């Protein structure tokens, strides 16, 4: 089931909220919690009921492993073995469903063998609920987790707002909330805040992300089919996808935060305007923050982090990002994406170390021009990596990059050809004034306009959590990240002005829900 459908907005969500708060009002908190677990399993199984058994099996096994590690039943000498077995089972489950076909196909290509494995349909959310439970098992082994109650643990794993595509929640953030009786009583303030955040996220998905997606798909599909892309076309496609991915995924996270707040539950912040970052290190503190937190705490630090010298630190960064890339998908393009970001991070840390040696302070103030240059280099690096992230093959990725860096010539859309006669004479044919069609969709001024408009919004506008900052919309994934607005008039308040704005945005959004599209991170 998708958030951006009439059936979810006008059927599933109202019924789930109504029953939840009716049970809570009568003091039947366990019944209310059980109802929310069942509703979440229905939400999950709506796509493919077969995999409901998989998530139930996973949560039951991890619950008992975690409880055993927290208690005293396991002898001290065997705790590591038990924890390793639990983590291994999680990784084996993820590996089979997500990577079995990938490894078999690559083995066949390398060895020339003919092993055959039926295509395995990737269960929704397996990457997300597996990581959440690995964190719980590891913390239980380290005695950082409290003994869970079964219903609270089930809800921690299955809570439908964040189940499918995150944010990746932590047991310390979630399970204590499920045990507070006040959470089961209806509060108009929570409901109003939640509805506002949800509607803002829905607007980002339907009106912005889905619109620029059309142009991104046209370019990347054209590249895969062998079309030669010129400078204008390649940059329009790359920029469109850069904005589609941000507005699509951040919209899901915003809607998840809003839905959680409707139930009185706070989720962690997952995006903090990442395209405003002026370095790759800062980018990863702002982009998919709950994933970067997990990779730091449960992969990078256990590998040794920065405690064993600069060389080992660089190796750990590369390994972490390569595995983070593979987590996103079973394909070499994802590995290259992760490797690029690992390389970027290594370079960024070297740059900071050089500044410490030369200037004595890596954060020494830079002029506005230097800051803009750093931002431009960061965005260029990110966009190049997104090309591999989006492309279906290396050939498609290289075709887009060749166009972006001018190897296939330059072009302007047809709409500008009639007014560019002087430029045509000056360049003597270097600029080709012919529009192209990719999958019957003309790429021209409209495509560029949408991509640029989305870029301006991403760079100039505050994010949803900043707009709602006065009302503590979410946990700070990294302490101190959620700051107030420099433009207080943009901050949300329960008043007529905001009610009218949200009404117009909602009308625009709801009238466009007929073109239903899945969220990009559903495939991961």
RODO-2510 file (C-alpha; in nm, 4 decimals, decimal comma):
residues 524
     n   res          X          Y          Z
     1     x     0,0000     0,0000     0,0000
     2     x     0,1265     0,3459    -0,0885
     3     x     0,0919     0,6668     0,1121
     4     x     0,0042     0,8554    -0,2071
     5     x    -0,3202     0,6689    -0,2830
     6     x    -0,6843     0,7450    -0,2114
     7     x    -0,7305     0,4047    -0,0452
     8     x    -0,4598     0,4827     0,2101
     9     x    -0,5605     0,8421     0,2790
    10     x    -0,9383     0,7958     0,2927
    11     x    -0,9761     0,4345     0,4108
    12     x    -0,6793     0,2649     0,5785
    13     x    -0,5484     0,5644     0,7747
    14     x    -0,8825     0,6917     0,9175
    15     x    -0,9930     0,3421     1,0232
    16     x    -0,6572     0,2640     1,1844
    17     x    -0,6533     0,5937     1,3742
    18     x    -1,0157     0,5630     1,4868
    19     x    -0,9854     0,2114     1,6281
    20     x    -0,6466     0,2877     1,7858
    21     x    -0,7758     0,5887     1,9791
    22     x    -1,1080     0,4285     2,0699
    23     x    -0,9212     0,1424     2,2340
    24     x    -0,6760     0,3838     2,3956
    25     x    -0,9555     0,6023     2,5356
    26     x    -1,0970     0,2993     2,7147
    27     x    -0,7616     0,2208     2,8747
    28     x    -0,7030    -0,0878     2,6632
    29     x    -0,3495     0,0049     2,5661
    30     x    -0,2417    -0,3519     2,4921
    31     x    -0,5385    -0,3938     2,2611
    32     x    -0,4542    -0,0642     2,0922
    33     x    -0,0931    -0,1725     2,0466
    34     x    -0,2034    -0,5105     1,9134
    35     x    -0,4417    -0,3410     1,6721
    36     x    -0,1609    -0,1212     1,5394
    37     x     0,0599    -0,4282     1,4885
    38     x    -0,2179    -0,6046     1,2938
    39     x    -0,2870    -0,2920     1,0877
    40     x     0,0847    -0,2615     1,0109
    41     x     0,1025    -0,6261     0,9011
    42     x    -0,2009    -0,5700     0,6781
    43     x    -0,0310    -0,2632     0,5339
    44     x     0,2817    -0,4701     0,4661
    45     x     0,0940    -0,7678     0,3254
    46     x    -0,1216    -0,5563     0,0953
    47     x     0,1601    -0,5757    -0,1621
    48     x     0,2305    -0,9483    -0,1269
    49     x     0,0661    -1,1447     0,1588
    50     x     0,3205    -1,4252     0,1240
    51     x     0,5938    -1,2166     0,2851
    52     x     0,3959    -1,1413     0,6009
    53     x     0,5250    -1,4747     0,7313
    54     x     0,8806    -1,3628     0,6575
    55     x     0,8658    -1,0456     0,8657
    56     x     0,6838    -1,2271     1,1481
    57     x     0,9486    -1,5010     1,1481
    58     x     1,2251    -1,2410     1,1525
    59     x     1,0843    -1,0405     1,4421
    60     x     1,0041    -1,3487     1,6539
    61     x     1,3525    -1,4978     1,6101
    62     x     1,5274    -1,1677     1,6843
    63     x     1,3050    -1,1003     1,9844
    64     x     1,4029    -1,4260     2,1511
    65     x     1,7706    -1,3864     2,0628
    66     x     1,7704    -1,0339     2,2020
    67     x     1,5887    -1,1259     2,5202
    68     x     1,8271    -1,4172     2,5806
    69     x     2,1305    -1,1898     2,5331
    70     x     1,9901    -0,9300     2,7719
    71     x     1,9166    -1,1873     3,0402
    72     x     2,1475    -1,4228     3,2264
    73     x     2,0444    -1,7497     3,0619
    74     x     2,3438    -1,7641     2,8266
    75     x     2,6843    -1,8468     2,9786
    76     x     2,9350    -1,5609     2,9399
    77     x     3,1604    -1,7710     2,7182
    78     x     2,8840    -1,8325     2,4654
    79     x     2,7348    -1,4849     2,4386
    80     x     2,9527    -1,3870     2,1434
    81     x     2,8591    -1,7078     1,9609
    82     x     2,4872    -1,6496     2,0186
    83     x     2,5076    -1,2864     1,9081
    84     x     2,7096    -1,3833     1,6016
    85     x     2,4526    -1,6497     1,5149
    86     x     2,1686    -1,3979     1,5415
    87     x     2,3456    -1,1415     1,3243
    88     x     2,4425    -1,4164     1,0805
    89     x     2,0808    -1,5299     1,0460
    90     x     1,9727    -1,1752     0,9710
    91     x     2,2427    -1,1337     0,7090
    92     x     2,1668    -1,4761     0,5596
    93     x     1,7999    -1,3847     0,5214
    94     x     1,8912    -1,0524     0,3612
    95     x     2,1575    -1,2149     0,1461
    96     x     1,9282    -1,4838     0,0089
    97     x     1,6392    -1,2600    -0,0875
    98     x     1,8421    -0,9626    -0,2039
    99     x     2,1718    -1,0975    -0,3372
   100     x     2,1335    -1,4668    -0,4293
   101     x     2,0457    -1,3989    -0,7943
   102     x     2,3187    -1,1347    -0,8144
   103     x     2,5919    -1,3685    -0,6892
   104     x     2,4766    -1,6621    -0,9045
   105     x     2,4653    -1,4454    -1,2176
   106     x     2,8140    -1,3072    -1,1531
   107     x     2,9524    -1,6524    -1,0731
   108     x     2,8146    -1,7836    -1,4010
   109     x     2,9702    -1,4955    -1,5955
   110     x     3,3122    -1,5424    -1,4354
   111     x     3,3306    -1,9221    -1,4560
   112     x     3,1114    -1,9892    -1,7580
   113     x     2,8970    -2,2240    -1,5509
   114     x     2,5228    -2,2642    -1,5952
   115     x     2,3877    -2,2590    -1,2424
   116     x     2,0213    -2,1652    -1,2442
   117     x     1,8257    -2,0006    -0,9645
   118     x     1,4656    -1,8958    -1,0030
   119     x     1,4177    -1,5202    -0,9818
   120     x     1,3560    -1,4208    -0,6217
   121     x     1,1119    -1,1375    -0,5638
   122     x     1,2665    -0,8902    -0,3195
   123     x     1,0436    -0,8550    -0,0110
   124     x     0,9515    -0,4968     0,0695
   125     x     1,1453    -0,3335     0,3516
   126     x     1,3761    -0,6285     0,4169
   127     x     1,6822    -0,4015     0,4183
   128     x     1,5219    -0,1665     0,6693
   129     x     1,3755    -0,4098     0,9224
   130     x     1,6896    -0,6262     0,9048
   131     x     1,9187    -0,3349     0,9939
   132     x     1,6893    -0,2258     1,2773
   133     x     1,6973    -0,5716     1,4298
   134     x     2,0721    -0,6170     1,3855
   135     x     2,1165    -0,2975     1,5879
   136     x     1,8889    -0,4381     1,8584
   137     x     2,0755    -0,7715     1,8765
   138     x     2,4167    -0,6014     1,8896
   139     x     2,3006    -0,3646     2,1643
   140     x     2,1506    -0,6580     2,3538
   141     x     2,4866    -0,8367     2,3353
   142     x     2,6602    -0,5237     2,4654
   143     x     2,3915    -0,4891     2,7346
   144     x     2,2849    -0,1511     2,5983
   145     x     1,9251    -0,2623     2,5455
   146     x     1,6516    -0,3179     2,8000
   147     x     1,4458    -0,6351     2,7980
   148     x     1,1606    -0,5713     2,5546
   149     x     0,7943    -0,6505     2,5832
   150     x     0,6756    -0,8599     2,2939
   151     x     0,4036    -0,6255     2,1626
   152     x     0,6311    -0,3239     2,1891
   153     x     0,9001    -0,5111     1,9978
   154     x     0,6540    -0,6183     1,7286
   155     x     0,5460    -0,2582     1,6853
   156     x     0,9078    -0,1417     1,6785
   157     x     0,9677    -0,3688     1,3772
   158     x     0,6357    -0,3346     1,1940
   159     x     0,5155     0,0227     1,2672
   160     x     0,3708     0,1007     0,9254
   161     x     0,4680     0,4709     0,8848
   162     x     0,8387     0,3871     0,8646
   163     x     0,8268     0,0171     0,7823
   164     x     0,8748     0,0234     0,4060
   165     x     1,1393     0,2907     0,3455
   166     x     1,2519     0,4248     0,6799
   167     x     1,3725     0,6205     0,8570
   168     x     1,5733     0,3389     1,0163
   169     x     1,4571     0,3656     1,3761
   170     x     1,6473     0,2638     1,6883
   171     x     1,4943     0,0579     1,9653
   172     x     1,5984     0,3139     2,2284
   173     x     1,3970     0,5789     2,0483
   174     x     1,0839     0,3762     1,9802
   175     x     1,0022     0,1094     2,2356
   176     x     0,9865     0,3409     2,5387
   177     x     0,7276     0,5499     2,3514
   178     x     0,5080     0,2453     2,2902
   179     x     0,4966     0,1799     2,6651
   180     x     0,3741     0,5284     2,7611
   181     x    -0,0009     0,5251     2,8216
   182     x    -0,0380     0,8906     2,7224
   183     x     0,0568     0,7950     2,3671
   184     x    -0,2758     0,6127     2,3320
   185     x    -0,4900     0,9180     2,4068
   186     x    -0,5941     1,1461     2,1262
   187     x    -0,4291     1,4892     2,1291
   188     x    -0,5441     1,7467     1,8767
   189     x    -0,1984     1,9087     1,8835
   190     x    -0,0296     1,5835     1,7767
   191     x    -0,2910     1,5234     1,5113
   192     x    -0,2638     1,8753     1,3681
   193     x     0,1151     1,8652     1,3588
   194     x     0,1100     1,5187     1,2047
   195     x    -0,1419     1,6066     0,9337
   196     x     0,0576     1,9187     0,8405
   197     x     0,3861     1,7279     0,8047
   198     x     0,2134     1,4508     0,6097
   199     x     0,0520     1,6931     0,3652
   200     x     0,3773     1,8810     0,3070
   201     x     0,5527     1,5517     0,2350
   202     x     0,2719     1,4369     0,0066
   203     x     0,3008     1,7624    -0,1893
   204     x     0,6753     1,7082    -0,2338
   205     x     0,6187     1,3573    -0,3659
   206     x     0,3227     1,4126    -0,5986
   207     x     0,3837     1,7626    -0,7329
   208     x     0,7636     1,7844    -0,7400
   209     x     0,9228     1,4384    -0,7374
   210     x     0,6769     1,2723    -0,9734
   211     x     0,6936     1,5621    -1,2181
   212     x     1,0714     1,5736    -1,2568
   213     x     1,0743     1,1908    -1,2629
   214     x     0,9243     1,1995    -1,6113
   215     x     1,2240     1,3865    -1,7504
   216     x     1,4807     1,1848    -1,5564
   217     x     1,3352     0,8568    -1,6831
   218     x     1,3297     0,9838    -2,0404
   219     x     1,7014     1,0623    -2,0390
   220     x     1,8215     0,7523    -1,8566
   221     x     1,5993     0,5189    -2,0605
   222     x     1,7296     0,6848    -2,3739
   223     x     2,0880     0,6308    -2,2605
   224     x     2,0177     0,2617    -2,1962
   225     x     1,8695     0,2229    -2,5460
   226     x     2,1842     0,3624    -2,7092
   227     x     2,0750     0,7212    -2,7719
   228     x     2,3571     0,9739    -2,7844
   229     x     2,2847     1,2507    -2,5358
   230     x     2,4137     1,6015    -2,5798
   231     x     2,5157     1,8410    -2,3068
   232     x     2,1744     1,9978    -2,2458
   233     x     1,9881     1,6678    -2,2487
   234     x     2,2309     1,4859    -2,0188
   235     x     2,2389     1,7668    -1,7620
   236     x     1,8604     1,7991    -1,7687
   237     x     1,8271     1,4271    -1,6962
   238     x     2,0954     1,4177    -1,4269
   239     x     1,9594     1,7257    -1,2499
   240     x     1,6032     1,5938    -1,2763
   241     x     1,7016     1,2653    -1,1143
   242     x     1,9060     1,4432    -0,8470
   243     x     1,5935     1,6348    -0,7486
   244     x     1,3556     1,3432    -0,7978
   245     x     1,5525     1,1242    -0,5577
   246     x     1,5714     1,3926    -0,2902
   247     x     1,2077     1,4990    -0,3057
   248     x     1,0839     1,1406    -0,3379
   249     x     1,2793     0,9929    -0,0485
   250     x     1,2621     1,2940     0,1810
   251     x     0,8879     1,3117     0,1112
   252     x     0,8465     0,9538     0,2321
   253     x     1,0453     1,0315     0,5463
   254     x     0,8373     1,3459     0,6088
   255     x     0,5123     1,1544     0,5623
   256     x     0,6396     0,8834     0,7965
   257     x     0,7190     1,1466     1,0616
   258     x     0,3746     1,3020     1,0131
   259     x     0,1933     0,9686     1,0346
   260     x     0,3874     0,8734     1,3445
   261     x     0,2940     1,2029     1,5088
   262     x    -0,0755     1,1383     1,4348
   263     x    -0,0365     0,8345     1,6623
   264     x     0,1582     1,0375     1,9189
   265     x     0,4908     0,8804     1,8163
   266     x     0,8040     1,0763     1,7242
   267     x     1,0375     0,9341     1,4603
   268     x     1,3970     1,0404     1,3895
   269     x     1,4825     1,3079     1,1360
   270     x     1,6196     1,1589     0,8136
   271     x     1,7012     1,4593     0,5929
   272     x     1,8386     1,8008     0,6717
   273     x     1,8623     1,9853     0,3373
   274     x     2,1577     1,7747     0,2130
   275     x     2,2007     1,9689    -0,1114
   276     x     2,3042     2,2714     0,0936
   277     x     2,6143     2,0852     0,2128
   278     x     2,9546     2,2307     0,1291
   279     x     3,1466     1,9046     0,1732
   280     x     3,0839     1,5312     0,1346
   281     x     3,1300     1,4833     0,5096
   282     x     2,8552     1,7374     0,5715
   283     x     2,6427     1,5801     0,2966
   284     x     2,6412     1,2482     0,4805
   285     x     2,5372     1,4191     0,8031
   286     x     2,2368     1,5535     0,6150
   287     x     2,1431     1,2761     0,3676
   288     x     1,9604     0,9595     0,4839
   289     x     2,0785     1,0406     0,8334
   290     x     1,9484     0,7254     1,0002
   291     x     2,1387     0,5065     0,7536
   292     x     2,4624     0,7018     0,7989
   293     x     2,4146     0,6724     1,1765
   294     x     2,3690     0,2953     1,1489
   295     x     2,6726     0,2541     0,9213
   296     x     2,8819     0,4624     1,1611
   297     x     2,7732     0,2865     1,4809
   298     x     2,7446    -0,0736     1,3600
   299     x     2,9998    -0,0971     1,0796
   300     x     3,2559     0,1851     1,0687
   301     x     3,3284     0,1983     1,4451
   302     x     3,3409    -0,1847     1,4881
   303     x     3,5881    -0,1969     1,1969
   304     x     3,8115     0,0337     1,4008
   305     x     3,6873     0,3747     1,2923
   306     x     3,9663     0,6317     1,3156
   307     x     4,1318     0,4738     1,6198
   308     x     4,4039     0,2842     1,4318
   309     x     4,5703     0,5536     1,2267
   310     x     4,4883     0,7444     0,9072
   311     x     4,5531     0,4549     0,6661
   312     x     4,3195     0,2192     0,8484
   313     x     4,0640     0,4991     0,8717
   314     x     4,0633     0,5364     0,4945
   315     x     4,0244     0,1613     0,4475
   316     x     3,7351     0,1583     0,6957
   317     x     3,5660     0,4476     0,5158
   318     x     3,5943     0,2701     0,1805
   319     x     3,4655    -0,0607     0,3175
   320     x     3,1757     0,1113     0,4917
   321     x     3,0668     0,2998     0,1818
   322     x     3,1137     0,0014    -0,0516
   323     x     2,8911    -0,2093     0,1732
   324     x     2,6502     0,0839     0,2055
   325     x     2,6310     0,0960    -0,1722
   326     x     2,5652    -0,2779    -0,1939
   327     x     2,2937    -0,2403     0,0715
   328     x     2,1040    -0,0164    -0,1686
   329     x     2,0859    -0,2753    -0,4409
   330     x     2,2315    -0,5951    -0,5849
   331     x     2,4208    -0,4401    -0,8722
   332     x     2,7709    -0,3210    -0,9553
   333     x     2,6453     0,0291    -1,0289
   334     x     2,5496     0,0580    -0,6605
   335     x     2,8935    -0,0665    -0,5595
   336     x     3,0523     0,2012    -0,7809
   337     x     2,8229     0,4627    -0,6230
   338     x     2,9363     0,3544    -0,2762
   339     x     3,3006     0,3437    -0,3877
   340     x     3,2776     0,6964    -0,5255
   341     x     3,1428     0,8269    -0,1960
   342     x     3,4120     0,6375    -0,0074
   343     x     3,6727     0,8020    -0,2314
   344     x     3,5093     1,1424    -0,1826
   345     x     3,5174     1,0994     0,1965
   346     x     3,8841     0,9988     0,1943
   347     x     3,9711     1,3074    -0,0122
   348     x     3,7575     1,5267     0,2157
   349     x     3,9354     1,3999     0,5287
   350     x     4,2760     1,4574     0,3653
   351     x     4,1687     1,8114     0,2785
   352     x     4,0633     1,8795     0,6368
   353     x     4,3908     1,7360     0,7697
   354     x     4,5854     1,9619     0,5319
   355     x     4,3901     2,2652     0,6515
   356     x     4,4683     2,1766     1,0114
   357     x     4,8382     2,1613     0,9307
   358     x     4,8475     2,4790     0,7229
   359     x     4,5868     2,6997     0,8906
   360     x     4,5779     2,5375     1,2317
   361     x     4,2005     2,4995     1,2101
   362     x     4,0024     2,2933     0,9588
   363     x     3,7031     2,5215     1,0185
   364     x     3,8893     2,8461     0,9557
   365     x     3,6571     3,0975     0,7968
   366     x     3,6427     3,1107     0,4179
   367     x     3,5081     3,3867     0,1991
   368     x     3,1771     3,3604     0,0190
   369     x     3,3457     3,2683    -0,3082
   370     x     3,5312     2,9779    -0,1440
   371     x     3,2102     2,8524     0,0175
   372     x     3,0287     2,8651    -0,3177
   373     x     3,3154     2,6799    -0,4822
   374     x     3,3056     2,4083    -0,2157
   375     x     2,9304     2,3771    -0,2580
   376     x     2,9631     2,3517    -0,6367
   377     x     3,2290     2,0812    -0,6148
   378     x     3,0192     1,8875    -0,3635
   379     x     2,7087     1,9023    -0,5811
   380     x     2,9021     1,7999    -0,8917
   381     x     3,0511     1,5004    -0,7081
   382     x     2,7100     1,3994    -0,5753
   383     x     2,5434     1,4304    -0,9172
   384     x     2,8127     1,2197    -1,0867
   385     x     2,7578     0,9476    -0,8283
   386     x     2,3777     0,9675    -0,8736
   387     x     2,4245     0,8827    -1,2424
   388     x     2,5602     0,5408    -1,1423
   389     x     2,2927     0,5076    -0,8741
   390     x     2,0148     0,5602    -1,1319
   391     x     2,1566     0,3887    -1,4397
   392     x     2,0633     0,0271    -1,5075
   393     x     2,4072    -0,0521    -1,6507
   394     x     2,7580     0,0887    -1,6794
   395     x     2,6907     0,1615    -2,0453
   396     x     2,3911     0,3755    -1,9570
   397     x     2,5830     0,5592    -1,6848
   398     x     2,8779     0,6324    -1,9147
   399     x     2,6428     0,7526    -2,1884
   400     x     2,4921     1,0107    -1,9525
   401     x     2,8335     1,1180    -1,8203
   402     x     2,9707     1,1586    -2,1714
   403     x     2,6849     1,3936    -2,2484
   404     x     2,7297     1,5848    -1,9225
   405     x     3,0970     1,6518    -1,9895
   406     x     3,0429     1,7611    -2,3479
   407     x     3,1831     1,4623    -2,5384
   408     x     2,8718     1,4468    -2,7586
   409     x     2,8437     1,8174    -2,8357
   410     x     2,6072     2,0837    -2,7112
   411     x     2,2414     2,1437    -2,7869
   412     x     1,9576     2,3741    -2,6930
   413     x     1,5881     2,2832    -2,6932
   414     x     1,3842     2,3634    -3,0026
   415     x     1,1913     2,6331    -2,8180
   416     x     1,5099     2,8425    -2,8006
   417     x     1,6309     2,7743    -3,1533
   418     x     1,4365     3,0569    -3,3208
   419     x     1,5810     3,3197    -3,0876
   420     x     1,9408     3,2023    -3,1059
   421     x     2,0396     3,2971    -3,4590
   422     x     2,3253     3,5199    -3,3493
   423     x     2,4678     3,2521    -3,1253
   424     x     2,4376     3,0021    -3,4085
   425     x     2,6427     3,2249    -3,6368
   426     x     2,9093     3,2855    -3,3741
   427     x     2,9536     2,9213    -3,2834
   428     x     2,9510     2,8092    -3,6474
   429     x     2,7580     2,4933    -3,5877
   430     x     2,9021     2,4015    -3,2471
   431     x     2,5538     2,4427    -3,0960
   432     x     2,2934     2,2212    -3,2614
   433     x     1,9434     2,3659    -3,2423
   434     x     1,7492     2,0454    -3,2685
   435     x     1,5308     1,9075    -2,9906
   436     x     1,5353     1,5332    -2,9326
   437     x     1,2685     1,2879    -2,8379
   438     x     1,3324     1,0159    -2,5843
   439     x     1,0522     0,7645    -2,5543
   440     x     0,8245     1,0064    -2,7402
   441     x     0,8796     1,2795    -2,4782
   442     x     1,0330     1,6064    -2,6010
   443     x     1,3041     1,7437    -2,3775
   444     x     1,3102     2,1195    -2,3841
   445     x     1,2486     2,4295    -2,1808
   446     x     0,9764     2,2679    -1,9707
   447     x     1,2066     1,9886    -1,8563
   448     x     1,4823     2,2313    -1,7626
   449     x     1,2324     2,4638    -1,5936
   450     x     1,0991     2,1883    -1,3681
   451     x     1,4491     2,0689    -1,2789
   452     x     1,5645     2,4229    -1,1994
   453     x     1,2504     2,5018    -0,9990
   454     x     1,3011     2,1890    -0,7885
   455     x     1,6655     2,2848    -0,7394
   456     x     1,5741     2,6340    -0,6186
   457     x     1,3258     2,4877    -0,3687
   458     x     1,5839     2,2388    -0,2393
   459     x     1,8503     2,5080    -0,1990
   460     x     1,6513     2,8124    -0,0890
   461     x     1,3514     2,6805     0,1042
   462     x     1,3644     2,5418     0,4583
   463     x     1,2964     2,1708     0,4984
   464     x     0,9790     2,0405     0,6602
   465     x     1,1380     1,9755     0,9991
   466     x     1,2714     2,3323     1,0056
   467     x     0,9280     2,4696     0,9195
   468     x     0,7832     2,2682     1,2110
   469     x     1,0817     2,3144     1,4462
   470     x     0,8836     2,4981     1,7181
   471     x     0,6772     2,1826     1,7717
   472     x     0,9603     1,9237     1,8016
   473     x     0,8469     1,7216     1,4979
   474     x     1,1191     1,4552     1,5169
   475     x     1,4179     1,3282     1,7086
   476     x     1,7486     1,4845     1,6163
   477     x     1,9420     1,1995     1,4567
   478     x     2,2592     1,4009     1,5113
   479     x     2,2373     1,6351     1,8126
   480     x     2,2124     2,0025     1,7283
   481     x     2,1124     1,9502     1,3635
   482     x     1,7577     2,0840     1,3863
   483     x     1,7894     2,4617     1,4002
   484     x     1,5279     2,7305     1,3771
   485     x     1,4530     2,9444     1,0729
   486     x     1,6203     3,2726     0,9852
   487     x     1,2857     3,3663     0,8311
   488     x     1,0330     3,3202     1,1144
   489     x     0,7379     3,4076     0,8898
   490     x     0,7867     3,0689     0,7171
   491     x     0,7508     2,8773     1,0434
   492     x     0,4277     2,6828     1,0732
   493     x     0,1596     2,8053     1,3093
   494     x    -0,1971     2,6809     1,3515
   495     x    -0,3532     2,9891     1,1919
   496     x    -0,5745     3,0882     0,8986
   497     x    -0,2836     3,1747     0,6685
   498     x    -0,1293     2,8305     0,6992
   499     x    -0,4699     2,6598     0,6828
   500     x    -0,5426     2,8283     0,3501
   501     x    -0,1975     2,7468     0,2111
   502     x    -0,2254     2,3820     0,3113
   503     x    -0,5771     2,3612     0,1695
   504     x    -0,4581     2,4846    -0,1705
   505     x    -0,1566     2,2533    -0,1663
   506     x    -0,3751     1,9582    -0,0648
   507     x    -0,6291     2,0273    -0,3393
   508     x    -0,3512     2,0457    -0,5971
   509     x    -0,1972     1,7256    -0,4624
   510     x    -0,5164     1,5204    -0,4331
   511     x    -0,6253     1,6061    -0,7862
   512     x    -0,2966     1,4616    -0,9130
   513     x    -0,3098     1,1315    -0,7244
   514     x    -0,4465     0,9496    -1,0286
   515     x    -0,0903     0,9063    -1,1595
   516     x     0,0160     0,6807    -0,8716
   517     x     0,3884     0,6034    -0,8561
   518     x     0,5916     0,4003    -0,6121
   519     x     0,8575     0,5544    -0,3925
   520     x     1,2108     0,5016    -0,5219
   521     x     1,3369     0,3411    -0,2024
   522     x     1,0751     0,0657    -0,2233
   523     x     1,3215    -0,1173    -0,4508
   524     x     1,5881    -0,1250    -0,1797
***
